[in-house]
Amino acid sequence: MVKLKDLLNEYGKKTSELVGTPKKVFGQVYKMKEDMAEGKFDPKNPQIYIEGFGVWSIKSLESSIARDLKDCISKDAEYTAMKLYSKNSTTEAKIKAANDVYKEMQTSKYKRAVTIYKKK
């Protein structure tokens, strides 16, 4: 079974660096320091802020993307193209946000913060 994270990491670049993509961040880890101070931060399932959507957990975002893609598979090609490639596609925005968050989670800054949090 192919994992969504593996597919997104296949590019090896942040979403904002891909050709034809607006130069903005679609998603980022949300309130990491505040959650760590309160002791309710989950490094494997952080809360993320998605531009234009709000705050989601990474697991709920993954399940939403999977649901959208399963819906696309069950429909015809025209529906799939509209769902994925329209100007205001929510599925595309969710995928780009997940990609940005996965890239952020691979940075040394994030890993160091998680390591310090786990030692407390």
Long-range contacts (C-beta under 8 A, 24 or more apart in sequence): 4-62, 4-65, 4-66, 4-98, 5-62, 5-98, 5-102, 8-95, 8-98, 8-99, 8-102, 9-99, 9-102, 11-99, 14-99, 14-100, 14-103, 15-96, 15-97, 15-99, 15-100, 15-103, 16-100, 21-96, 24-51, 25-51, 25-100, 26-50, 26-51, 26-93, 26-96, 26-97, 26-99, 26-100, 27-51, 27-61, 27-96, 27-97, 27-98, 27-99, 27-100, 27-101, 28-100, 28-101, 28-104, 29-101, 29-104, 29-105, 29-110, 30-55, 32-110, 32-113, 33-113, 36-113, 36-117, 41-117, 43-114, 43-117, 43-118, 46-101, 46-105, 48-97, 48-101, 50-93, 50-94, 50-97, 51-93, 51-97, 52-93, 53-90, 53-93, 53-94, 53-97, 58-98, 58-101, 61-94, 61-97, 61-98, 61-101, 62-98, 64-94, 65-91, 65-94, 65-95, 65-98, 68-94
